[in-house]
Amino acid sequence: MAAFRLALAQGADGVELDVALSADGAPVVIHDDTVDRTTDGAGRVDRLTLAQLKQLDASLPGRFGARFAGERIPTLDEVFRTLSAPALINVELKRDTSPGRKLAAAVVALVHAYGVEDRVWLSSFYYDNLARLKRLAPALPVGLLYAPDEPLHMLQAWLWPGVRAQAQHPYHLLAQAPAVRWWHRRGYGVNVWTVNTESDLRSAMKHGVDGVITNYPDVAVRVRREVAKQ
C-alpha cells in the first residue's frame, strides 16, 4: 500500500497490481506465486490462509529501510477501499488454481461492491480468467496480456470466441508505432508493460500508446509532460 500511495503522490494516474486467491478464497495483492521473495515467510500463496498471509512482514527492512516497517500483504478489498477516485486500478488476475476457479468471481464481486466499475481494468495472461470475467460482467473492460515468448497455444487462444477485449496489454517492445496504429484502427486501447527506462518511456509515448505500466511513475510523468510539448 505504501508503494501505491507513493505512485499516486508522484502523479501517476493509477496503479497496477496482481491478485490471487488465498487458501480460504480471499483475493490478495501479490506478484509471485509464493511469499518467499517479498516477505519474511515461505510457501505458496494459495496454500496459506488470509490470516496466515497477514502475519507476514512485507516491509523488507533490509532493502527498503525501517520507515516501511509493518507493511503487510494487502487484500484487493483494502485497495478498493483505500484508493479513492479518480485513481485507476489495473487488476491482473494470476493463474487460478482455486477449486472451482473462483478468482474471477471474487474480483468481480469486489468491483461491484465498491462501485469502481468506471476506473478498473481487468487483465490476465490466462484466457480462462478473461472468459470468466466476460461471462460474469460483460461491461467491465479487459486487457489481453502477452509477452514475446508467449507459447503459441496461448496466443492462438485470443482468436477464440468469448472474449472481446477493450485493450491490448503487450510487452512494450511489441508495441512499435505500426502495431499501435493497427490496434487503434480496430478499436483497441494499448497499454504496455513494464517500461522502466527514460528512453523506452519516451519511445512508447511517441508510438502513441494509451498507457504505460512502470516502476518509476515520477519519471513517466515527467517524460509525458516533455513529449506533450514536442
C-alpha atoms as an extended CHARMM CRD file, in Angstrom:
* protein
*
       230  EXT
         1         1  MET       CA              0.0000000000        0.0000000000        0.0000000000  PROA      1               0.0000000000
         2         2  ALA       CA              2.9110000000        2.3530000000        0.6510000000  PROA      2               0.0000000000
         3         3  ALA       CA              4.0320000000        1.8960000000       -2.9620000000  PROA      3               0.0000000000
         4         4  PHE       CA              0.5480000000        2.6300000000       -4.2900000000  PROA      4               0.0000000000
         5         5  ARG       CA              0.2540000000        5.7760000000       -2.1900000000  PROA      5               0.0000000000
         6         6  LEU       CA              3.6880000000        6.9540000000       -3.3250000000  PROA      6               0.0000000000
         7         7  ALA       CA              2.8520000000        6.3590000000       -7.0060000000  PROA      7               0.0000000000
         8         8  LEU       CA             -0.2640000000        8.4850000000       -6.7430000000  PROA      8               0.0000000000
         9         9  ALA       CA              1.6420000000       11.1790000000       -4.8350000000  PROA      9               0.0000000000
        10        10  GLN       CA              4.1630000000       11.2470000000       -7.6950000000  PROA      10              0.0000000000
        11        11  GLY       CA              1.3870000000       11.9640000000      -10.1850000000  PROA      11              0.0000000000
        12        12  ALA       CA              0.5080000000        8.5110000000      -11.5190000000  PROA      12              0.0000000000
        13        13  ASP       CA             -2.9930000000        8.1770000000      -12.9230000000  PROA      13              0.0000000000
        14        14  GLY       CA             -3.3910000000        4.8650000000      -11.1330000000  PROA      14              0.0000000000
        15        15  VAL       CA             -1.7200000000        1.6360000000      -10.1080000000  PROA      15              0.0000000000
        16        16  GLU       CA             -1.2270000000       -1.8590000000      -11.4900000000  PROA      16              0.0000000000
        17        17  LEU       CA             -1.3710000000       -4.8770000000       -9.2270000000  PROA      17              0.0000000000
        18        18  ASP       CA             -1.5770000000       -8.6690000000       -9.3440000000  PROA      18              0.0000000000
        19        19  VAL       CA             -4.2080000000      -10.6300000000       -7.4680000000  PROA      19              0.0000000000
        20        20  ALA       CA             -4.5130000000      -14.2780000000       -6.4370000000  PROA      20              0.0000000000
        21        21  LEU       CA             -6.6810000000      -16.2000000000       -4.0020000000  PROA      21              0.0000000000
        22        22  SER       CA             -5.5360000000      -17.2800000000       -0.5700000000  PROA      22              0.0000000000
        23        23  ALA       CA             -6.2690000000      -20.8180000000        0.5930000000  PROA      23              0.0000000000
        24        24  ASP       CA             -9.5710000000      -19.6100000000        2.0450000000  PROA      24              0.0000000000
        25        25  GLY       CA            -10.6200000000      -17.6350000000       -1.0140000000  PROA      25              0.0000000000
        26        26  ALA       CA             -9.5990000000      -14.0470000000       -0.2450000000  PROA      26              0.0000000000
        27        27  PRO       CA             -8.2490000000      -12.0110000000       -3.2030000000  PROA      27              0.0000000000
        28        28  VAL       CA             -4.7890000000      -10.8540000000       -2.1010000000  PROA      28              0.0000000000
        29        29  VAL       CA             -2.4090000000       -8.4860000000       -3.8700000000  PROA      29              0.0000000000
        30        30  ILE       CA              0.9300000000      -10.1480000000       -4.5380000000  PROA      30              0.0000000000
        31        31  HSD       CA              3.0200000000      -10.6700000000       -7.6550000000  PROA      31              0.0000000000
        32        32  ASP       CA              4.6090000000      -14.0620000000       -7.0490000000  PROA      32              0.0000000000
        33        33  ASP       CA              3.0100000000      -17.4890000000       -6.6040000000  PROA      33              0.0000000000
        34        34  THR       CA              4.9180000000      -17.7470000000       -3.3220000000  PROA      34              0.0000000000
        35        35  VAL       CA              5.5880000000      -15.3450000000       -0.4670000000  PROA      35              0.0000000000
        36        36  ASP       CA              9.3010000000      -16.2150000000       -0.2670000000  PROA      36              0.0000000000
        37        37  ARG       CA             10.7650000000      -13.2780000000       -2.2290000000  PROA      37              0.0000000000
        38        38  THR       CA              8.6630000000      -10.3980000000       -0.9140000000  PROA      38              0.0000000000
        39        39  THR       CA              8.0110000000      -11.3100000000        2.7310000000  PROA      39              0.0000000000
        40        40  ASP       CA              9.7340000000      -12.9290000000        5.6890000000  PROA      40              0.0000000000
        41        41  GLY       CA              7.6560000000      -16.0740000000        5.1640000000  PROA      41              0.0000000000
        42        42  ALA       CA              7.6900000000      -19.0860000000        2.8810000000  PROA      42              0.0000000000
        43        43  GLY       CA              5.1260000000      -21.0770000000        0.9640000000  PROA      43              0.0000000000
        44        44  ARG       CA              2.6000000000      -20.8360000000       -1.8340000000  PROA      44              0.0000000000
        45        45  VAL       CA              0.0050000000      -18.0670000000       -1.6340000000  PROA      45              0.0000000000
        46        46  ASP       CA             -2.8120000000      -20.4710000000       -2.4900000000  PROA      46              0.0000000000
        47        47  ARG       CA             -1.8660000000      -22.7460000000        0.4130000000  PROA      47              0.0000000000
        48        48  LEU       CA             -1.8610000000      -20.0380000000        3.0760000000  PROA      48              0.0000000000
        49        49  THR       CA             -4.9990000000      -18.5840000000        4.6480000000  PROA      49              0.0000000000
        50        50  LEU       CA             -5.6130000000      -14.8560000000        4.7610000000  PROA      50              0.0000000000
        51        51  ALA       CA             -4.8510000000      -14.8660000000        8.4800000000  PROA      51              0.0000000000
        52        52  GLN       CA             -1.5120000000      -16.5600000000        7.8290000000  PROA      52              0.0000000000
        53        53  LEU       CA             -0.6540000000      -14.1610000000        4.9990000000  PROA      53              0.0000000000
        54        54  LYS       CA             -1.4740000000      -11.1700000000        7.1820000000  PROA      54              0.0000000000
        55        55  GLN       CA              1.0800000000      -12.3320000000        9.7640000000  PROA      55              0.0000000000
        56        56  LEU       CA              3.9090000000      -11.9320000000        7.2620000000  PROA      56              0.0000000000
        57        57  ASP       CA              6.1510000000       -8.8770000000        7.1610000000  PROA      57              0.0000000000
        58        58  ALA       CA              6.2320000000       -7.4280000000        3.6430000000  PROA      58              0.0000000000
        59        59  SER       CA              8.3350000000       -4.3880000000        4.5270000000  PROA      59              0.0000000000
        60        60  LEU       CA             11.7280000000       -5.9950000000        3.7480000000  PROA      60              0.0000000000
        61        61  PRO       CA             13.5580000000       -3.5310000000        6.0380000000  PROA      61              0.0000000000
        62        62  GLY       CA             16.9600000000       -4.6600000000        4.7900000000  PROA      62              0.0000000000
        63        63  ARG       CA             16.0290000000       -3.4790000000        1.3130000000  PROA      63              0.0000000000
        64        64  PHE       CA             13.6620000000       -0.5710000000        1.8140000000  PROA      64              0.0000000000
        65        65  GLY       CA             14.5120000000        0.7900000000        5.2530000000  PROA      65              0.0000000000
        66        66  ALA       CA             12.8010000000        0.9360000000        8.6120000000  PROA      66              0.0000000000
        67        67  ARG       CA             10.2290000000        3.5330000000        7.5440000000  PROA      67              0.0000000000
        68        68  PHE       CA              8.1880000000        0.8110000000        5.8330000000  PROA      68              0.0000000000
        69        69  ALA       CA              8.0520000000       -1.4210000000        8.8990000000  PROA      69              0.0000000000
        70        70  GLY       CA              4.6630000000       -3.0060000000        9.3460000000  PROA      70              0.0000000000
        71        71  GLU       CA              3.7540000000       -3.2740000000        5.6800000000  PROA      71              0.0000000000
        72        72  ARG       CA              1.5770000000       -6.3240000000        5.0590000000  PROA      72              0.0000000000
        73        73  ILE       CA              0.2570000000       -8.1060000000        2.0100000000  PROA      73              0.0000000000
        74        74  PRO       CA             -2.8780000000       -6.1290000000        1.1190000000  PROA      74              0.0000000000
        75        75  THR       CA             -6.1970000000       -7.5700000000        0.0560000000  PROA      75              0.0000000000
        76        76  LEU       CA             -7.9730000000       -6.3110000000       -3.0420000000  PROA      76              0.0000000000
        77        77  ASP       CA            -10.7340000000       -5.2130000000       -0.6900000000  PROA      77              0.0000000000
        78        78  GLU       CA             -8.2590000000       -2.9060000000        1.0880000000  PROA      78              0.0000000000
        79        79  VAL       CA             -7.0190000000       -1.4630000000       -2.1880000000  PROA      79              0.0000000000
        80        80  PHE       CA            -10.5160000000       -0.6120000000       -3.4110000000  PROA      80              0.0000000000
        81        81  ARG       CA            -11.4020000000        0.8200000000       -0.0040000000  PROA      81              0.0000000000
        82        82  THR       CA             -8.2370000000        2.9270000000        0.2530000000  PROA      82              0.0000000000
        83        83  LEU       CA             -7.5300000000        4.2510000000       -3.2510000000  PROA      83              0.0000000000
        84        84  SER       CA            -10.2510000000        6.7710000000       -3.9390000000  PROA      84              0.0000000000
        85        85  ALA       CA            -11.3440000000        8.2370000000       -7.2660000000  PROA      85              0.0000000000
        86        86  PRO       CA            -10.0400000000        9.1960000000       -9.7430000000  PROA      86              0.0000000000
        87        87  ALA       CA             -7.2090000000        6.6650000000       -9.3350000000  PROA      87              0.0000000000
        88        88  LEU       CA             -7.3100000000        3.9330000000      -11.9850000000  PROA      88              0.0000000000
        89        89  ILE       CA             -6.7200000000        0.3760000000      -10.7920000000  PROA      89              0.0000000000
        90        90  ASN       CA             -5.3950000000       -2.2060000000      -13.2440000000  PROA      90              0.0000000000
        91        91  VAL       CA             -6.0530000000       -5.6420000000      -11.7280000000  PROA      91              0.0000000000
        92        92  GLU       CA             -4.0770000000       -8.5220000000      -13.2270000000  PROA      92              0.0000000000
        93        93  LEU       CA             -5.5670000000      -11.9170000000      -12.4410000000  PROA      93              0.0000000000
        94        94  LYS       CA             -2.9130000000      -14.5580000000      -11.8100000000  PROA      94              0.0000000000
        95        95  ARG       CA             -3.2240000000      -18.2200000000      -12.7500000000  PROA      95              0.0000000000
        96        96  ASP       CA             -6.3200000000      -19.5030000000      -10.9670000000  PROA      96              0.0000000000
        97        97  THR       CA             -5.6010000000      -22.7090000000       -9.0570000000  PROA      97              0.0000000000
        98        98  SER       CA             -8.5900000000      -22.4740000000       -6.7160000000  PROA      98              0.0000000000
        99        99  PRO       CA            -11.2010000000      -25.2510000000       -6.5380000000  PROA      99              0.0000000000
       100       100  GLY       CA            -13.9710000000      -24.2440000000       -8.9190000000  PROA      100             0.0000000000
       101       101  ARG       CA            -11.7820000000      -21.4720000000      -10.3650000000  PROA      101             0.0000000000
       102       102  LYS       CA            -13.2930000000      -18.6920000000       -8.2430000000  PROA      102             0.0000000000
       103       103  LEU       CA            -10.7840000000      -15.8610000000       -8.7300000000  PROA      103             0.0000000000
       104       104  ALA       CA            -12.7090000000      -14.0180000000      -11.4650000000  PROA      104             0.0000000000
       105       105  ALA       CA            -15.9540000000      -14.1510000000       -9.4980000000  PROA      105             0.0000000000
       106       106  ALA       CA            -14.2520000000      -12.8540000000       -6.3490000000  PROA      106             0.0000000000
       107       107  VAL       CA            -12.7230000000       -9.9180000000       -8.2420000000  PROA      107             0.0000000000
       108       108  VAL       CA            -15.9780000000       -9.0100000000       -9.9940000000  PROA      108             0.0000000000
       109       109  ALA       CA            -17.8780000000       -9.1270000000       -6.6910000000  PROA      109             0.0000000000
       110       110  LEU       CA            -15.4750000000       -6.6160000000       -5.1370000000  PROA      110             0.0000000000
       111       111  VAL       CA            -15.5820000000       -4.3350000000       -8.1900000000  PROA      111             0.0000000000
       112       112  HSD       CA            -19.3680000000       -4.1470000000       -7.8730000000  PROA      112             0.0000000000
       113       113  ALA       CA            -19.3240000000       -3.8940000000       -4.0720000000  PROA      113             0.0000000000
       114       114  TYR       CA            -17.0810000000       -0.8030000000       -4.1930000000  PROA      114             0.0000000000
       115       115  GLY       CA            -18.6570000000        0.7030000000       -7.3060000000  PROA      115             0.0000000000
       116       116  VAL       CA            -15.3420000000        1.0580000000       -9.1300000000  PROA      116             0.0000000000
       117       117  GLU       CA            -16.5950000000       -0.1970000000      -12.4950000000  PROA      117             0.0000000000
       118       118  ASP       CA            -15.6070000000        3.0430000000      -14.2460000000  PROA      118             0.0000000000
       119       119  ARG       CA            -11.9970000000        3.0420000000      -13.0300000000  PROA      119             0.0000000000
       120       120  VAL       CA            -10.7800000000       -0.5460000000      -13.2480000000  PROA      120             0.0000000000
       121       121  TRP       CA             -9.0330000000       -2.5310000000      -15.9500000000  PROA      121             0.0000000000
       122       122  LEU       CA             -9.0350000000       -6.3010000000      -15.5870000000  PROA      122             0.0000000000
       123       123  SER       CA             -6.1960000000       -8.1140000000      -17.3320000000  PROA      123             0.0000000000
       124       124  SER       CA             -4.6150000000      -11.5360000000      -17.4510000000  PROA      124             0.0000000000
       125       125  PHE       CA             -2.2130000000      -13.7490000000      -19.3590000000  PROA      125             0.0000000000
       126       126  TYR       CA             -4.7860000000      -16.5370000000      -18.9560000000  PROA      126             0.0000000000
       127       127  TYR       CA             -7.6540000000      -16.8010000000      -21.4060000000  PROA      127             0.0000000000
       128       128  ASP       CA             -9.8540000000      -18.7380000000      -18.9770000000  PROA      128             0.0000000000
       129       129  ASN       CA             -9.7240000000      -15.8540000000      -16.4860000000  PROA      129             0.0000000000
       130       130  LEU       CA            -10.8340000000      -13.3460000000      -19.1250000000  PROA      130             0.0000000000
       131       131  ALA       CA            -13.5780000000      -15.6340000000      -20.4150000000  PROA      131             0.0000000000
       132       132  ARG       CA            -14.9730000000      -15.9730000000      -16.8840000000  PROA      132             0.0000000000
       133       133  LEU       CA            -14.7830000000      -12.2130000000      -16.3550000000  PROA      133             0.0000000000
       134       134  LYS       CA            -16.7400000000      -11.5770000000      -19.5460000000  PROA      134             0.0000000000
       135       135  ARG       CA            -19.4060000000      -14.1310000000      -18.6310000000  PROA      135             0.0000000000
       136       136  LEU       CA            -19.8280000000      -12.5790000000      -15.1940000000  PROA      136             0.0000000000
       137       137  ALA       CA            -19.5780000000       -8.8910000000      -16.1420000000  PROA      137             0.0000000000
       138       138  PRO       CA            -19.5930000000       -8.2650000000      -19.9070000000  PROA      138             0.0000000000
       139       139  ALA       CA            -19.3670000000       -4.4840000000      -19.4950000000  PROA      139             0.0000000000
       140       140  LEU       CA            -16.1340000000       -4.4520000000      -17.4980000000  PROA      140             0.0000000000
       141       141  PRO       CA            -13.0720000000       -3.5930000000      -19.6120000000  PROA      141             0.0000000000
       142       142  VAL       CA            -10.4780000000       -6.3200000000      -20.0440000000  PROA      142             0.0000000000
       143       143  GLY       CA             -6.9760000000       -6.2870000000      -21.4810000000  PROA      143             0.0000000000
       144       144  LEU       CA             -5.0740000000       -9.0980000000      -23.1570000000  PROA      144             0.0000000000
       145       145  LEU       CA             -1.6330000000       -9.5040000000      -21.5870000000  PROA      145             0.0000000000
       146       146  TYR       CA              1.1310000000      -11.1380000000      -23.5800000000  PROA      146             0.0000000000
       147       147  ALA       CA              4.8920000000      -11.3160000000      -23.9200000000  PROA      147             0.0000000000
       148       148  PRO       CA              7.3230000000      -12.0070000000      -26.7820000000  PROA      148             0.0000000000
       149       149  ASP       CA              7.9170000000      -15.5550000000      -25.5150000000  PROA      149             0.0000000000
       150       150  GLU       CA              4.2220000000      -16.3830000000      -25.1530000000  PROA      150             0.0000000000
       151       151  PRO       CA              3.5080000000      -20.0200000000      -26.0210000000  PROA      151             0.0000000000
       152       152  LEU       CA              1.7810000000      -20.3570000000      -29.3850000000  PROA      152             0.0000000000
       153       153  HSD       CA             -1.2730000000      -22.0410000000      -27.9000000000  PROA      153             0.0000000000
       154       154  MET       CA             -1.8480000000      -19.0230000000      -25.6260000000  PROA      154             0.0000000000
       155       155  LEU       CA             -1.5370000000      -16.5500000000      -28.4860000000  PROA      155             0.0000000000
       156       156  GLN       CA             -3.9790000000      -18.6180000000      -30.5300000000  PROA      156             0.0000000000
       157       157  ALA       CA             -6.4350000000      -18.5340000000      -27.6370000000  PROA      157             0.0000000000
       158       158  TRP       CA             -7.1170000000      -14.8570000000      -28.3110000000  PROA      158             0.0000000000
       159       159  LEU       CA             -8.6520000000      -15.8970000000      -31.6290000000  PROA      159             0.0000000000
       160       160  TRP       CA            -11.2910000000      -17.9950000000      -29.9000000000  PROA      160             0.0000000000
       161       161  PRO       CA            -14.8150000000      -16.6080000000      -29.3900000000  PROA      161             0.0000000000
       162       162  GLY       CA            -15.9190000000      -15.4680000000      -25.9590000000  PROA      162             0.0000000000
       163       163  VAL       CA            -13.6500000000      -12.5480000000      -25.1190000000  PROA      163             0.0000000000
       164       164  ARG       CA            -13.9960000000       -9.1430000000      -26.7220000000  PROA      164             0.0000000000
       165       165  ALA       CA            -11.1800000000       -7.2180000000      -25.1230000000  PROA      165             0.0000000000
       166       166  GLN       CA            -11.1160000000       -3.4480000000      -24.9210000000  PROA      166             0.0000000000
       167       167  ALA       CA             -7.3260000000       -3.2130000000      -24.8610000000  PROA      167             0.0000000000
       168       168  GLN       CA             -4.1040000000       -4.9100000000      -25.8100000000  PROA      168             0.0000000000
       169       169  HSD       CA             -1.5230000000       -5.1200000000      -22.9970000000  PROA      169             0.0000000000
       170       170  PRO       CA              1.6890000000       -6.2400000000      -24.7290000000  PROA      170             0.0000000000
       171       171  TYR       CA              5.2680000000       -6.1270000000      -23.5440000000  PROA      171             0.0000000000
       172       172  HSD       CA              6.3980000000       -2.6470000000      -24.5590000000  PROA      172             0.0000000000
       173       173  LEU       CA              8.8630000000       -3.7180000000      -27.2630000000  PROA      173             0.0000000000
       174       174  LEU       CA              5.9700000000       -5.3520000000      -29.1400000000  PROA      174             0.0000000000
       175       175  ALA       CA              4.1530000000       -2.0070000000      -29.3810000000  PROA      175             0.0000000000
       176       176  GLN       CA              6.0150000000       -0.2780000000      -32.1830000000  PROA      176             0.0000000000
       177       177  ALA       CA              4.2140000000        2.5580000000      -33.9630000000  PROA      177             0.0000000000
       178       178  PRO       CA              2.7510000000        0.4380000000      -36.8530000000  PROA      178             0.0000000000
       179       179  ALA       CA              1.3390000000       -2.0970000000      -34.3800000000  PROA      179             0.0000000000
       180       180  VAL       CA             -0.1670000000        0.6400000000      -32.2120000000  PROA      180             0.0000000000
       181       181  ARG       CA             -1.8350000000        2.2030000000      -35.2680000000  PROA      181             0.0000000000
       182       182  TRP       CA             -3.1580000000       -1.2130000000      -36.3230000000  PROA      182             0.0000000000
       183       183  TRP       CA             -4.6790000000       -1.8410000000      -32.8850000000  PROA      183             0.0000000000
       184       184  HSD       CA             -6.1620000000        1.6340000000      -32.6930000000  PROA      184             0.0000000000
       185       185  ARG       CA             -7.8450000000        1.2310000000      -36.0780000000  PROA      185             0.0000000000
       186       186  ARG       CA             -9.5620000000       -1.8470000000      -34.7030000000  PROA      186             0.0000000000
       187       187  GLY       CA            -10.7940000000       -0.0610000000      -31.6190000000  PROA      187             0.0000000000
       188       188  TYR       CA             -8.3380000000       -1.3060000000      -29.0170000000  PROA      188             0.0000000000
       189       189  GLY       CA             -6.5950000000        0.7290000000      -26.3810000000  PROA      189             0.0000000000
       190       190  VAL       CA             -2.9020000000       -0.0640000000      -25.9970000000  PROA      190             0.0000000000
       191       191  ASN       CA             -1.3180000000       -0.2190000000      -22.5380000000  PROA      191             0.0000000000
       192       192  VAL       CA              2.2470000000       -1.5240000000      -22.3500000000  PROA      192             0.0000000000
       193       193  TRP       CA              4.4280000000       -3.0480000000      -19.6200000000  PROA      193             0.0000000000
       194       194  THR       CA              6.9510000000       -2.7650000000      -17.8950000000  PROA      194             0.0000000000
       195       195  VAL       CA              8.6080000000        0.3930000000      -19.2250000000  PROA      195             0.0000000000
       196       196  ASN       CA             11.4000000000        1.3730000000      -16.8630000000  PROA      196             0.0000000000
       197       197  THR       CA             13.9640000000        3.4360000000      -18.7670000000  PROA      197             0.0000000000
       198       198  GLU       CA             13.5100000000        7.0290000000      -19.8240000000  PROA      198             0.0000000000
       199       199  SER       CA             14.3260000000        6.1980000000      -23.4480000000  PROA      199             0.0000000000
       200       200  ASP       CA             11.7750000000        3.3720000000      -23.5660000000  PROA      200             0.0000000000
       201       201  LEU       CA              9.1400000000        5.5580000000      -21.9150000000  PROA      201             0.0000000000
       202       202  ARG       CA              9.7500000000        8.2740000000      -24.4880000000  PROA      202             0.0000000000
       203       203  SER       CA              9.5600000000        5.7960000000      -27.3670000000  PROA      203             0.0000000000
       204       204  ALA       CA              6.3430000000        4.2070000000      -26.1210000000  PROA      204             0.0000000000
       205       205  MET       CA              4.6620000000        7.5870000000      -25.7600000000  PROA      205             0.0000000000
       206       206  LYS       CA              5.8180000000        8.7310000000      -29.2000000000  PROA      206             0.0000000000
       207       207  HSD       CA              4.4260000000        5.4980000000      -30.6550000000  PROA      207             0.0000000000
       208       208  GLY       CA              1.0100000000        6.5760000000      -29.3940000000  PROA      208             0.0000000000
       209       209  VAL       CA              0.2690000000        4.0840000000      -26.6290000000  PROA      209             0.0000000000
       210       210  ASP       CA             -2.5950000000        4.9270000000      -24.3080000000  PROA      210             0.0000000000
       211       211  GLY       CA             -0.8750000000        3.9120000000      -21.0970000000  PROA      211             0.0000000000
       212       212  VAL       CA              2.3880000000        2.6610000000      -19.6550000000  PROA      212             0.0000000000
       213       213  ILE       CA              2.9950000000        0.4300000000      -16.6720000000  PROA      213             0.0000000000
       214       214  THR       CA              6.2750000000        1.3440000000      -14.9930000000  PROA      214             0.0000000000
       215       215  ASN       CA              8.1560000000        1.0260000000      -11.7380000000  PROA      215             0.0000000000
       216       216  TYR       CA              9.1080000000        4.7250000000      -11.9780000000  PROA      216             0.0000000000
       217       217  PRO       CA              5.9400000000        6.8290000000      -12.1750000000  PROA      217             0.0000000000
       218       218  ASP       CA              7.7710000000       10.0530000000      -11.3500000000  PROA      218             0.0000000000
       219       219  VAL       CA              9.9820000000        9.6070000000      -14.4270000000  PROA      219             0.0000000000
       220       220  ALA       CA              6.9990000000        8.6330000000      -16.5930000000  PROA      220             0.0000000000
       221       221  VAL       CA              5.0410000000       11.7250000000      -15.5380000000  PROA      221             0.0000000000
       222       222  ARG       CA              7.9730000000       13.9690000000      -16.4160000000  PROA      222             0.0000000000
       223       223  VAL       CA              8.5760000000       12.2800000000      -19.7720000000  PROA      223             0.0000000000
       224       224  ARG       CA              4.8760000000       12.5040000000      -20.6360000000  PROA      224             0.0000000000
       225       225  ARG       CA              4.9550000000       16.2350000000      -19.9560000000  PROA      225             0.0000000000
       226       226  GLU       CA              8.0650000000       16.6680000000      -22.1280000000  PROA      226             0.0000000000
       227       227  VAL       CA              6.6730000000       14.5870000000      -25.0090000000  PROA      227             0.0000000000
       228       228  ALA       CA              3.4210000000       16.5710000000      -24.9270000000  PROA      228             0.0000000000
       229       229  LYS       CA              5.3800000000       19.7950000000      -25.5260000000  PROA      229             0.0000000000
       230       230  GLN       CA              7.1840000000       18.4640000000      -28.5980000000  PROA      230             0.0000000000
